[in-house]
Amino acid sequence: MTTLQPRKPYTDEELRQLYPAGLELQLVQILLRHGERTPVSARFQNAGLHAFWPYCSAVRQLKSAVLEREHGAHHTPFSTLEWKRRLEAFGPDDAPIVATGPDGELDAVCDMGMLTDTGRITTFQLGTRLRNLYVDRLKFIPSTIKSTDFMYLRATPIPRALDSLQQTLAGLYPAQTRVGSENGTFPAPTILARAPQDETLFPNDQHCRRFAELSRAFAQRTADRWNTTDDMEYLNKIYGKWMSPENPRVAVDGRPRLSGIMDTINSTAAHGPETKLPKQFYDEKAHRIMEKIGVEEWYSGYKESREYRMLGIGGLMGDIVARMVGSVEQSTAAGEYELMRKSAERYTPIKFGLSGCHDTTLAGVLSSLGAFETEKWPPFTSHIAIELFRRSNSPATVEQSADPVVQSAVASDKSSWFGSWFSSRSAAGKPPPGIGRTPSDKLSPADKKKLDGYYVRIRYNDEPVTIPGCKAAGKHLEGDESFCTLEEFKAIVDKYTPQDWKQQCRMNIKSAAFPEKPEPAGY
């Protein structure tokens, strides 16, 4: 299955169980895999698959900001340049040719690994489902907005991740729900990005030498385990005749790699008949074998090695925990710091985050927590919801109370919260305040006390998952092991959160890749 088949909306009874009356939702962080895309490389042209696909209508709608400096003017006005993109490729004798689709299409032609129209639709639909849950049913975030000040938005440098984030945001808050969008007065949302060498929103083997070494070692172990098995022989019966004469056998480390074969099959399966492979490529048994081997190759390291977890996904997990702790401490570390708002007239706590990322992000996060117990690859437009809850004194929150004494206390509390937030604002270039990045074993009793009454629950494609280390008594909400105490969740993640990722990426080079003793994830 390459395209996510969303489960039906929660029933009222399911919703009551998932969001019990004794807990109040405080912060939601969504990690979303991009939608359907083209293959990242052109493969299987010998099987009749066209290299370029005509499924990217967005390239007809491109707009760029253009700076127009008039002679003698002291201002620098921008205008918008509308343009359309066409692809050029190598032709015979290296002569340039215009790339075309299967039927000679010139426009709407996708580049390699580009989000397609189908991917745009499914990520918009994800936003619609998130709206149904968090706006319509839970009333957690508002139905109409004047800004996105309460949101933390981030995407990787890969265009399909940013495009998917924007599509999901548009589904969550369509134009008619954004006050001022009709006349251009709605403030532009801030979307955070990082330079490739600083990126932690996916496992960054290109800029982490030690992680690249580790990932190669675990991939080679998978190749050694599977290349001569009956399962691989079955794959060769299905796909062998389409392999090149130079590399005639299907193998984990073949050319193309087994994961590359799966990538092309998954991409074609999600799109139209113009870009389909011969029907034997979609053999269900073969697909199950490829997924099983692929999951082991790419994600077994997270389950077995603390160093693998730390360098592959630990930086992102540390950020996620720090934002939750910042929300508890009512500080800018909850995600407000990164927005660098110029106005301090009002405090708007961060309540909702969207991060556009990849399959390797989602499976890496879950595997690092010991919560990816499946042999299935994350489908396009999969998502993880990381939810922070706090205990409440009654089914209705104190903010909803009609008691004027309670309302007065709430107003006082909010005032002190604002004062705490205002005094904790950090200048650009300096990290936000708080204990979020302090390892659990170095927290004082008073600091640990701050985390009391807070719980973390993770849902993967709308299904709750359980972290092994949270099953013990006292480390989860009584009666539901999927609600991990924030203190325990932080303690688990702290064990593989890097303190200096770039420096640690340069350490232990050429050391043994596999730990001497078991280092299971999720504890």
FENLIN-V279452 format. One record per residue. N is the residue number from 1. RES is the residue in three letters. SS is DSSP state (~ for helix, > for strand, _ for the rest). BURIAL is I if it has 9 or more other C-alpha atoms within 8 Angstrom, else O. Layout:
BEGIN
n | res | ss | burial
N | RES | SS | BURIAL
N | RES | SS | BURIAL
END
This chain:
BEGIN
n | res | ss | burial
1 | MET | _ | O
2 | THR | _ | I
3 | THR | > | I
4 | LEU | _ | I
5 | GLN | _ | O
6 | PRO | _ | O
7 | ARG | _ | O
8 | LYS | _ | O
9 | PRO | _ | O
10 | TYR | _ | O
11 | THR | _ | O
12 | ASP | ~ | O
13 | GLU | ~ | O
14 | GLU | ~ | O
15 | LEU | ~ | I
16 | ARG | ~ | I
17 | GLN | ~ | O
18 | LEU | ~ | O
19 | TYR | _ | I
20 | PRO | _ | O
21 | ALA | _ | I
22 | GLY | _ | I
23 | LEU | > | I
24 | GLU | > | I
25 | LEU | > | I
26 | GLN | > | I
27 | LEU | > | I
28 | VAL | > | I
29 | GLN | > | I
30 | ILE | > | I
31 | LEU | > | I
32 | LEU | > | I
33 | ARG | > | I
34 | HIS | _ | I
35 | GLY | _ | I
36 | GLU | _ | I
37 | ARG | > | I
38 | THR | _ | I
39 | PRO | _ | I
40 | VAL | _ | O
41 | SER | _ | O
42 | ALA | _ | I
43 | ARG | _ | O
44 | PHE | _ | O
45 | GLN | ~ | I
46 | ASN | ~ | O
47 | ALA | ~ | O
48 | GLY | _ | O
49 | LEU | _ | I
50 | HIS | _ | I
51 | ALA | _ | O
52 | PHE | _ | I
53 | TRP | _ | I
54 | PRO | _ | I
55 | TYR | _ | I
56 | CYS | _ | I
57 | SER | ~ | I
58 | ALA | ~ | O
59 | VAL | ~ | I
60 | ARG | ~ | I
61 | GLN | _ | I
62 | LEU | > | I
63 | LYS | > | O
64 | SER | > | O
65 | ALA | > | O
66 | VAL | > | O
67 | LEU | > | O
68 | GLU | > | O
69 | ARG | _ | O
70 | GLU | _ | O
71 | HIS | _ | O
72 | GLY | _ | O
73 | ALA | _ | O
74 | HIS | _ | O
75 | HIS | _ | O
76 | THR | _ | I
77 | PRO | > | O
78 | PHE | > | O
79 | SER | > | O
80 | THR | > | O
81 | LEU | > | O
82 | GLU | > | O
83 | TRP | > | I
84 | LYS | _ | O
85 | ARG | _ | O
86 | ARG | _ | I
87 | LEU | _ | I
88 | GLU | > | O
89 | ALA | > | O
90 | PHE | > | O
91 | GLY | _ | O
92 | PRO | ~ | O
93 | ASP | ~ | O
94 | ASP | ~ | O
95 | ALA | _ | O
96 | PRO | > | O
97 | ILE | > | O
98 | VAL | > | I
99 | ALA | _ | I
100 | THR | _ | I
101 | GLY | _ | I
102 | PRO | _ | I
103 | ASP | _ | O
104 | GLY | _ | O
105 | GLU | _ | I
106 | LEU | _ | I
107 | ASP | _ | I
108 | ALA | _ | I
109 | VAL | _ | I
110 | CYS | _ | I
111 | ASP | _ | I
112 | MET | _ | I
113 | GLY | _ | I
114 | MET | _ | I
115 | LEU | > | I
116 | THR | _ | I
117 | ASP | ~ | I
118 | THR | ~ | I
119 | GLY | ~ | I
120 | ARG | ~ | I
121 | ILE | ~ | I
122 | THR | ~ | I
123 | THR | ~ | I
124 | PHE | ~ | I
125 | GLN | ~ | I
126 | LEU | ~ | I
127 | GLY | ~ | I
128 | THR | ~ | I
129 | ARG | ~ | I
130 | LEU | ~ | I
131 | ARG | ~ | I
132 | ASN | ~ | I
133 | LEU | ~ | I
134 | TYR | ~ | I
135 | VAL | ~ | I
136 | ASP | ~ | I
137 | ARG | ~ | O
138 | LEU | _ | O
139 | LYS | _ | O
140 | PHE | _ | O
141 | ILE | _ | O
142 | PRO | _ | O
143 | SER | _ | O
144 | THR | _ | O
145 | ILE | > | I
146 | LYS | _ | I
147 | SER | _ | I
148 | THR | _ | I
149 | ASP | _ | O
150 | PHE | _ | I
151 | MET | > | I
152 | TYR | > | I
153 | LEU | > | I
154 | ARG | > | I
155 | ALA | > | I
156 | THR | _ | I
157 | PRO | _ | I
158 | ILE | _ | O
159 | PRO | ~ | I
160 | ARG | ~ | I
161 | ALA | ~ | I
162 | LEU | ~ | I
163 | ASP | ~ | I
164 | SER | ~ | I
165 | LEU | ~ | I
166 | GLN | ~ | O
167 | GLN | ~ | I
168 | THR | ~ | I
169 | LEU | ~ | I
170 | ALA | ~ | I
171 | GLY | ~ | I
172 | LEU | ~ | I
173 | TYR | _ | I
174 | PRO | _ | I
175 | ALA | ~ | O
176 | GLN | ~ | O
177 | THR | ~ | I
178 | ARG | > | I
179 | VAL | _ | I
180 | GLY | _ | I
181 | SER | _ | I
182 | GLU | _ | O
183 | ASN | _ | O
184 | GLY | _ | O
185 | THR | _ | O
186 | PHE | _ | I
187 | PRO | _ | O
188 | ALA | _ | O
189 | PRO | _ | O
190 | THR | _ | O
191 | ILE | _ | O
192 | LEU | > | O
193 | ALA | _ | O
194 | ARG | _ | O
195 | ALA | _ | O
196 | PRO | ~ | O
197 | GLN | ~ | O
198 | ASP | ~ | O
199 | GLU | _ | I
200 | THR | _ | I
201 | LEU | _ | I
202 | PHE | _ | I
203 | PRO | _ | I
204 | ASN | _ | I
205 | ASP | ~ | I
206 | GLN | ~ | O
207 | HIS | ~ | O
208 | CYS | _ | I
209 | ARG | ~ | I
210 | ARG | ~ | I
211 | PHE | ~ | I
212 | ALA | ~ | I
213 | GLU | ~ | I
214 | LEU | ~ | I
215 | SER | ~ | I
216 | ARG | ~ | O
217 | ALA | ~ | I
218 | PHE | ~ | I
219 | ALA | ~ | I
220 | GLN | ~ | I
221 | ARG | ~ | I
222 | THR | ~ | I
223 | ALA | ~ | I
224 | ASP | ~ | O
225 | ARG | ~ | O
226 | TRP | ~ | I
227 | ASN | _ | I
228 | THR | _ | O
229 | THR | _ | O
230 | ASP | ~ | O
231 | ASP | ~ | O
232 | MET | ~ | I
233 | GLU | ~ | I
234 | TYR | ~ | I
235 | LEU | ~ | I
236 | ASN | ~ | I
237 | LYS | ~ | O
238 | ILE | ~ | I
239 | TYR | ~ | I
240 | GLY | ~ | I
241 | LYS | ~ | O
242 | TRP | ~ | O
243 | MET | _ | I
244 | SER | > | O
245 | PRO | _ | O
246 | GLU | _ | O
247 | ASN | > | I
248 | PRO | _ | I
249 | ARG | _ | O
250 | VAL | _ | I
251 | ALA | _ | I
252 | VAL | _ | I
253 | ASP | _ | I
254 | GLY | _ | I
255 | ARG | _ | O
256 | PRO | _ | O
257 | ARG | _ | I
258 | LEU | ~ | I
259 | SER | ~ | I
260 | GLY | ~ | O
261 | ILE | ~ | I
262 | MET | ~ | I
263 | ASP | ~ | I
264 | THR | ~ | I
265 | ILE | ~ | I
266 | ASN | ~ | I
267 | SER | ~ | I
268 | THR | ~ | I
269 | ALA | ~ | I
270 | ALA | _ | I
271 | HIS | _ | I
272 | GLY | _ | O
273 | PRO | ~ | O
274 | GLU | ~ | O
275 | THR | ~ | I
276 | LYS | _ | I
277 | LEU | _ | I
278 | PRO | _ | O
279 | LYS | ~ | O
280 | GLN | ~ | O
281 | PHE | ~ | I
282 | TYR | ~ | I
283 | ASP | _ | I
284 | GLU | ~ | O
285 | LYS | ~ | O
286 | ALA | ~ | I
287 | HIS | ~ | I
288 | ARG | ~ | I
289 | ILE | ~ | I
290 | MET | ~ | I
291 | GLU | ~ | I
292 | LYS | ~ | I
293 | ILE | ~ | I
294 | GLY | ~ | I
295 | VAL | ~ | I
296 | GLU | ~ | I
297 | GLU | ~ | I
298 | TRP | ~ | I
299 | TYR | ~ | I
300 | SER | ~ | I
301 | GLY | ~ | I
302 | TYR | ~ | I
303 | LYS | ~ | I
304 | GLU | ~ | I
305 | SER | _ | I
306 | ARG | ~ | I
307 | GLU | ~ | O
308 | TYR | ~ | I
309 | ARG | ~ | I
310 | MET | ~ | I
311 | LEU | ~ | I
312 | GLY | ~ | I
313 | ILE | ~ | I
314 | GLY | ~ | I
315 | GLY | ~ | I
316 | LEU | ~ | I
317 | MET | ~ | I
318 | GLY | ~ | I
319 | ASP | ~ | O
320 | ILE | ~ | I
321 | VAL | ~ | I
322 | ALA | ~ | I
323 | ARG | ~ | I
324 | MET | ~ | I
325 | VAL | ~ | I
326 | GLY | ~ | I
327 | SER | ~ | I
328 | VAL | ~ | I
329 | GLU | ~ | O
330 | GLN | _ | I
331 | SER | _ | I
332 | THR | ~ | I
333 | ALA | ~ | I
334 | ALA | ~ | I
335 | GLY | _ | I
336 | GLU | ~ | I
337 | TYR | ~ | I
338 | GLU | ~ | O
339 | LEU | ~ | O
340 | MET | _ | O
341 | ARG | _ | O
342 | LYS | _ | O
343 | SER | _ | O
344 | ALA | _ | O
345 | GLU | _ | O
346 | ARG | _ | O
347 | TYR | _ | O
348 | THR | _ | O
349 | PRO | _ | I
350 | ILE | _ | I
351 | LYS | _ | I
352 | PHE | > | I
353 | GLY | > | I
354 | LEU | > | I
355 | SER | > | I
356 | GLY | > | I
357 | CYS | > | I
358 | HIS | _ | I
359 | ASP | ~ | I
360 | THR | ~ | I
361 | THR | ~ | I
362 | LEU | ~ | I
363 | ALA | ~ | I
364 | GLY | ~ | I
365 | VAL | ~ | I
366 | LEU | ~ | I
367 | SER | ~ | I
368 | SER | ~ | I
369 | LEU | _ | I
370 | GLY | _ | I
371 | ALA | _ | I
372 | PHE | _ | O
373 | GLU | _ | O
374 | THR | _ | O
375 | GLU | _ | O
376 | LYS | _ | O
377 | TRP | _ | O
378 | PRO | _ | I
379 | PRO | _ | I
380 | PHE | > | I
381 | THR | _ | I
382 | SER | _ | I
383 | HIS | > | I
384 | ILE | > | I
385 | ALA | > | I
386 | ILE | > | I
387 | GLU | > | I
388 | LEU | > | I
389 | PHE | > | I
390 | ARG | > | I
391 | ARG | > | I
392 | SER | _ | I
393 | ASN | _ | O
394 | SER | _ | O
395 | PRO | _ | O
396 | ALA | _ | O
397 | THR | _ | I
398 | VAL | ~ | O
399 | GLU | ~ | O
400 | GLN | ~ | O
401 | SER | _ | I
402 | ALA | _ | O
403 | ASP | _ | O
404 | PRO | ~ | O
405 | VAL | ~ | O
406 | VAL | ~ | I
407 | GLN | ~ | I
408 | SER | ~ | O
409 | ALA | ~ | O
410 | VAL | ~ | I
411 | ALA | ~ | O
412 | SER | ~ | O
413 | ASP | ~ | O
414 | LYS | ~ | O
415 | SER | ~ | O
416 | SER | ~ | O
417 | TRP | ~ | I
418 | PHE | ~ | I
419 | GLY | ~ | O
420 | SER | ~ | I
421 | TRP | ~ | I
422 | PHE | ~ | O
423 | SER | ~ | O
424 | SER | _ | I
425 | ARG | _ | I
426 | SER | _ | I
427 | ALA | _ | O
428 | ALA | _ | O
429 | GLY | _ | O
430 | LYS | _ | O
431 | PRO | _ | O
432 | PRO | _ | I
433 | PRO | _ | I
434 | GLY | _ | I
435 | ILE | _ | I
436 | GLY | _ | I
437 | ARG | _ | O
438 | THR | _ | O
439 | PRO | _ | I
440 | SER | ~ | I
441 | ASP | ~ | O
442 | LYS | ~ | O
443 | LEU | _ | I
444 | SER | _ | O
445 | PRO | ~ | O
446 | ALA | ~ | O
447 | ASP | ~ | I
448 | LYS | ~ | I
449 | LYS | ~ | O
450 | LYS | ~ | O
451 | LEU | _ | I
452 | ASP | _ | I
453 | GLY | _ | O
454 | TYR | > | I
455 | TYR | > | I
456 | VAL | > | I
457 | ARG | > | I
458 | ILE | > | I
459 | ARG | > | I
460 | TYR | > | I
461 | ASN | _ | O
462 | ASP | _ | O
463 | GLU | > | O
464 | PRO | > | I
465 | VAL | > | I
466 | THR | _ | I
467 | ILE | _ | I
468 | PRO | ~ | I
469 | GLY | ~ | I
470 | CYS | ~ | I
471 | LYS | _ | I
472 | ALA | _ | O
473 | ALA | _ | O
474 | GLY | _ | O
475 | LYS | _ | I
476 | HIS | > | I
477 | LEU | > | I
478 | GLU | _ | O
479 | GLY | _ | O
480 | ASP | > | O
481 | GLU | > | I
482 | SER | > | I
483 | PHE | > | I
484 | CYS | > | I
485 | THR | > | I
486 | LEU | ~ | I
487 | GLU | ~ | I
488 | GLU | ~ | I
489 | PHE | ~ | I
490 | LYS | ~ | I
491 | ALA | ~ | I
492 | ILE | ~ | I
493 | VAL | ~ | I
494 | ASP | ~ | I
495 | LYS | _ | O
496 | TYR | _ | I
497 | THR | _ | I
498 | PRO | _ | I
499 | GLN | _ | O
500 | ASP | _ | O
501 | TRP | ~ | I
502 | LYS | ~ | O
503 | GLN | ~ | O
504 | GLN | ~ | I
505 | CYS | ~ | I
506 | ARG | _ | I
507 | MET | _ | O
508 | ASN | _ | O
509 | ILE | _ | O
510 | LYS | _ | O
511 | SER | _ | O
512 | ALA | _ | O
513 | ALA | _ | I
514 | PHE | _ | O
515 | PRO | _ | I
516 | GLU | _ | O
517 | LYS | _ | O
518 | PRO | _ | O
519 | GLU | _ | I
520 | PRO | _ | I
521 | ALA | _ | I
522 | GLY | _ | I
523 | TYR | _ | O
END
